[in-house]
Amino acid sequence: MLTFPAPGASETLGKVILPRAVTLPADFAGAVGNVDTSPAAGFAIDVTRNGFSVGTITIDSAGAFAFATAGGAPVLLSAGDVVRFVAPSVADTSIAGISMTIRGSLV
């Protein structure tokens, strides 16, 4: 069994540099997530493009995921954009093993 450490406050959980232009659907439609150990309370991951927030992925204390884009609009990403997934500013030592897949369309 693999053990994943709990992320620290405002820690970058993952980063992707896009090789091509991609459009992510409104509210990240089609996205899925899984967590090995649920957080004690809501855990909101900030999704950023080049340092600016474009959406949020929230995991509740039961391990359910909710996906939202800024304004409920599609997210247009260009080749070379850097997308980061950033943990909340207050650490939750109970959460572990976060994984997610976000669907997009090539432009």
C-alpha positions in Angstrom: 0.0 0.0 0.0 1.3 3.5 -0.9 1.0 6.2 1.7 0.6 9.8 0.5 1.5 12.7 2.9 -1.0 15.4 3.6 -0.3 18.5 1.6 0.9 21.6 3.4 -0.7 25.0 3.4 -0.8 26.7 -0.1 1.3 23.8 -1.4 1.3 23.2 -5.2 -0.3 19.7 -5.5 0.5 19.4 -9.2 1.5 21.5 -12.3 1.0 21.0 -16.0 2.6 23.0 -18.8 0.4 22.7 -21.9 2.0 21.8 -25.2 -1.2 22.8 -27.2 -4.2 25.0 -26.8 -7.0 23.3 -24.9 -10.5 24.3 -23.8 -11.8 23.0 -20.5 -15.6 22.9 -20.3 -17.7 25.0 -18.0 -17.4 23.7 -14.4 -14.9 21.2 -15.6 -17.7 19.0 -16.9 -16.6 15.4 -17.2 -13.9 15.7 -14.5 -13.6 13.0 -11.8 -11.7 12.8 -8.6 -10.7 10.4 -5.8 -9.2 10.7 -2.4 -7.7 7.9 -0.3 -8.4 9.7 3.0 -11.1 12.4 3.2 -10.4 15.8 4.7 -11.7 16.8 8.1 -13.7 19.6 6.5 -14.1 21.1 3.0 -10.8 21.2 1.1 -10.8 23.7 -1.7 -8.1 23.4 -4.4 -7.5 26.5 -6.4 -6.9 25.8 -10.1 -4.7 28.6 -11.6 -3.6 29.5 -15.1 -0.3 31.5 -15.1 -0.9 32.4 -11.5 -4.6 33.5 -11.9 -7.5 31.5 -10.5 -9.7 29.9 -13.2 -11.6 27.5 -10.9 -11.9 25.4 -7.8 -12.1 21.7 -6.9 -13.7 21.1 -3.6 -13.5 17.8 -1.7 -16.0 17.5 1.2 -15.5 15.5 4.4 -17.2 12.4 2.8 -14.7 12.5 -0.1 -17.1 13.9 -2.7 -15.7 16.2 -5.4 -17.3 19.3 -6.7 -15.8 21.1 -9.7 -16.4 24.8 -10.6 -14.8 27.2 -13.1 -14.7 31.0 -12.6 -18.2 32.3 -13.5 -19.2 28.8 -14.7 -17.5 29.6 -18.0 -15.2 27.4 -20.2 -11.5 27.9 -19.6 -9.4 28.6 -22.7 -5.8 27.6 -22.3 -3.0 28.4 -24.8 0.1 26.4 -25.6 2.7 27.2 -22.9 0.2 28.1 -20.2 1.1 26.7 -16.7 -1.8 25.2 -14.8 -1.3 24.6 -11.1 -3.5 22.9 -8.5 -2.9 24.7 -5.1 -3.9 23.5 -1.7 -5.9 25.8 0.7 -4.0 28.3 2.8 -4.9 26.3 6.0 -3.4 22.8 6.0 -5.7 19.8 6.7 -3.5 17.0 8.1 -6.1 14.3 7.6 -6.4 14.4 3.7 -4.3 12.1 1.7 -4.0 10.5 -1.7 -5.7 13.1 -3.9 -6.1 12.3 -7.6 -8.2 13.8 -10.3 -8.7 13.9 -14.1 -9.9 16.9 -16.0 -11.3 16.5 -19.5 -10.5 19.1 -22.2 -10.8 19.5 -26.0 -7.9 20.5 -28.3 -8.4 23.8 -30.0 
